[in-house]
Amino acid sequence: MALLKNHQWIYTKRPQSIVTNEHYTLKESTIDTSTIKEGEALLQSKYWSVDPYMRIQQSQHNTWEAPHPLYTVQGGAVVGQVLVCNDPKSNIKTGDWVLSYTGWQEYAVTKTSELRKLNPNEVPVTTALGILGMPARIAYFGLIEAGIPKEGETVAVSGASGAVGQIVVQIAKIKGCKVIGIAGSDEKLAYLKNVLGVDQVINYKKYPSHQKIKESIKEACPEGIDIYYDNVGGFITDAIFELINHKARIIVCGQISQYSGGLDTPEMGPRFLHHILYKRATIQGVLARDYNDRMDEMLSEMTPWTKNGSLKYQETIIDGFENLPIALNMLFHGKNKGKLMVKSTI
């Protein structure tokens, strides 16, 4: 018998605005490695995903599901290694790298059927949390199936340098579209334009109203917007609504501008829905979980793009399990570049 000391971040208080350490309790417990049941595996977490949807789940109201329950481990995707596998029928073996949804804890026991085996010799294992993970799934299917991009169309993307946005802009370019990327710093704009090949870039922080940013977007794409992939909401979306073309497609993937304090008591808006009427446009919300069973389809196309370098990506990796709540807070201040995750130091 071997006992492992385990640390867990327990979600104990619903935030009213920004998420901080006060909304979590750090708990210490032990795991007996000899008690792993048949069909289960013991994982050591190596990388924890930090995602905006976590703040949505902390709402006191139902969203796409019931609120994240208090006094439980904060849920989230994890890349880890198998320490013990008690399932001779599984292709999962001790030592394998896997993707799981075991949340913010250093060690976890889970069913082998709920693991996705990773190949570190093909692509870095961190890609399973970003460029080839959940953000990729919603970027790919959200744009391709809800946006239906056509060559020569104009695609605008808010939050364009984030985990999802950086993928959307590149797929849009691969499909032959003109792309407008909106982000919150000149450094992010330089990455979008010089590395990812985005046609026009806009720093929304230089335009503090919908009217000002509308003028900038209109200058960047005088031909109008055919597809808007929205990760942010707020006045950026107000501005876009006034610039859409006939039969435009608006894809709502996120509304991060509303998550910290505006989720349960949202701001007024969007305030320009009459333009949806005039242009006979469509608005569709998309969730990554709607495409869970099509992961292999997405990977078959995007893994080669990643391996040959045609699909580029950034990752922001924070060291230390103890920094998970701080890392989640970073998302709402735009401090991450690309996919944000936390790395184990043990």
N, C-alpha and C positions, 0 to 999 in steps of 0.2 A: 504494500500500500504506500502511495505517495500523496502528500497533501500539498496543494498549490495555494499560495496566498493570492487572492483575487481582489481587484479593486473595481468598483462599479460607480458610474455617475447615475444617481437616482433622481428622477424628475419629481420635485416636491412642491413647486409653487408656480402657478400660472402667471406669466409676465403680463403687465399692462402696456409695456412699451418695449424697450431694448432688453434682450436676454443677457443675464449676467450670472455669476457664480451663485448668487443668492437664490436662484430658482432651482438649484441642484444641491444634493447632499452626496458627499463622497463616502461610500460604504466599503468596508473591508470584510471579506468572508473567506472561506476555504472551499476547495474542490478536492474530493477524494478521487484520484485517477483510477482507482480500482472498481468504481461503481458505474462506469460507463455501460449503459444497457446495449443490448443487441440492436443494431440499426442506427446507433448513435456514434458521434465523433466528438472528441475534445479538441478545441481550437485554441491556438495562441494568436491573439489579435496583433497584427503588425501595422495596419493603416485603417484609420476610421474616416468615413466620409462625413463631411459637414455640408448641409444643403439647406436652401431657403425653405423648402417644404416643411422642415422641422418646426419652424415658427408657425406655419399654418396649422399644423396638428396641435399646437399648444393653445389654440383658440378655445374658449369655453363653449363654443357652439359646434354643432356638427358641420363638417365641410363635405369632403367626399366620403368621410367615415366619421365615426364617433371620435371625440377629442382624445388625444394621447392620455392614457390613465395616469393619475398621480401615483407616486410611491412605487414606480416601476423603473427599470433600466431605460434610459433614453434610447429609442429605436434608431437604427441607421445601418447602412451598408458597411461591411467590414471586409478587408482582405487579410487573410491570416494563413497560418500553417497548421496542419493536422498533427497533433501530438499523440493521440490515441484514436484508432479506428476499430470499432467493434462491429464490423459488417463485412463478412467474407464475400457477400454477393455484390458489393458495390465496387465501382472502378476507382473509388477514393481510397488512398492508402496513406499510411503514416508518412509524414514528410511532405505531402502534397501541398501546393499553394491552392487556396480556394477562395471564392467569394461567398459571403453569407450575409444574412440580415440579423445579426446577433447583437448589434447595438454597442453602446459605450461601456464596454467591460474588457478587462485585459485577457480573460479566458472565458470560454463559453462552451457549453454542451448543447449539441443540436443534432437533428436527424440528418443522416447522410443524404437523404433524398432532397434536402433543401439546400444543398451545396452545389456550386458550379466550379468544376475543376479548371484551373488556370495553367497555362503553359508559359513559364518564365523564359523559356528559350525562344519563344516566338515574338512576344512583345513584353515590355515591362509590366509587372503585375499591377502597378498603380493605374494602368489604363482601364482596368476593370471597374474603377470608380468614376472614370471621367470619359475620355475620348472613345472608349469601347464599353461603357457602362450605361447606367440609367440616364445621364445627361445626353449621351449619344442617341439612345433609343427615342427620347422625346424630340430631340433635334431632327433626327432622320425622318421618323414617321410623321411628326407634326408638320414639317415643311413639305414632304413629298405627298402625303395623303390629304392633309387639310389645305395646304397652300397650292398644290398642283402647279409647281413652277414651270413656266414655258420659256424657252430660249428667247432672249431679248427683253424679258420683263424686268421691272425694277422692284427690288426687294429691300425693305428697310427693316433693320433689326435693332431693338433697344437692348441694353445690357449686352452689347455685341462682343465684349471681351471676356465675358463670364464663361462658366463651364458649358452651358448650353449655347450661348450666343456665338462663341468662337467656332463651334461646329456648324451651326446654321449658316453663317456667312460663307464658309468654305464649300458646303454642299451647294448653296445657291450659285457660287462661282462655277463649280463643276458642271452644273446644269445650264450654264450659259447666260446667267442673269447679271444685270448691273446691281451692285450691292451698296447700300448706304449703311454704315455702322455708327451707332450712337453709344458713347461710353463716357466715363467721368474723369478722365485725365489725359493730358497730352501724351504721356508715356504709353497709355493704352491705345491711343489713336495711332501712334507710330507703329506699334506692333500690328494693329489691324491693317494698316495701309502697306507697310514695308515688308511684313512677313506673311500675312494671310492674303494679301492682294485685294483688299476691299477698295472699291472705286472711290468712294467719298466717305469722309469721317467727320463726326461732329462731337464736340465736347459739350454735353448738355449743361454742365455747370457754368458755362460762360453765358448761358441764355436762361435767366431765372424766371421766365414766364412762357406761357404757351405761345403768345404772339411773337416773341423774340425768336424762339427756337423754330417756329413755323417758317419765319422768313429765311432762316439758315437752311432748313431742310428743302424749302422750295428752290433756293439757289442751287443746292446740290443736285436736285432732280427736277428740273423744270417740266419734264415729261409726266410727272405725277408718280404715284406709288401703286403698284399692282398687288403686292403682298406685303403685309406688315406682320412681323413676328415679334410679339410683345412679351418681354420679360419684366417690364418695369411698371407700366401704368402711369397714372398721374398726368401732369400737364404735357408730357411727351406724347402720350396717346391722344390727348385733346388736339394737339397740333397735327398729328398724322391724319386724323379723321377729316380734316379740312383739305387734305391733299391727295386723297385716294382717287383712283380712276374708276371708270365704269366696270362693274363686276369684280371689284377688288376683293381679296380674301384677307381677313384679319384673324390671326391665330393668337389666342391668349394662352401663353404657357405659364406666365408668372405676373405678379403684381407687387414686386418687392417694395415699391415705394409706399405701400399700404400696410405692410406686415407689422411694423413696430408701432403699435398704438392706433393704427387705422383699420385694423382687421375686423374688430368687433363694432367699432363706431367709425365707419369709413368716411372719407371726404366725399363731398358732392362730386359726381362725375361717373362716367364720361359725360360731358355736357354738349356734345355735338353729334348726337345720334341721328339728327335729321339728315346729315350727310350720308349716312348708311342708306336712308330712304332714297335720296336723290340719285345715288350711284348704284343702287340695287346691289350693294355689297353684302358680304356674309361675314359673320363673326362666329368663330368656333373655339371653344375651350378644349385643351388637350392635356391629358395626364399620361405620364410614362407607364403607369400600371395597366393602361388599356392595351398596351402592346407587349406585355410580359411574355406571352406565348409565341412571339415572333422575333425573339432575341437572335436566334440562329440566322434568320433572314437578314437582319441588319448586320450582323457580324460578318456574314459571307461577303458583303460588299465593302464594309468599312475597314475590316482588318487588313486587306491588301493595300488600301489607301494609306493606312497608318504605317505599315511595314515599308512601303516604297517612298514614304516621305511626302506624298501628295496631300496628305491630311496632317496638318501640324497642330501642336497643342502646347499650352502652358499649364503648369501645376504650381500651386502654392502649398508647400508642405511645412507644417508647424511641428516642431519636436515636442514630445511629452504628453502623455495621457492626461496629466493634470491641467493642460491648457485647452481641453475640448470646449468648455463653455465660452472661454475667451475667443476661441476660433469662430464659434457660431456667431458671436457678436460682430466679428470682423466683416461678415457678409453684408451687414446693413450700413457699413461705412465705406464700402467699395475698396477695401484694403487688399483683397485677393486679386490675383491675375490668373484667369482660367479656373481650373478645378481646385477647390480648397479641401485639404485633408490634414489629418494629424497622424504623426508617425510615432510608434512605440520606441522607447529608448531602453527597453529591457530585452 
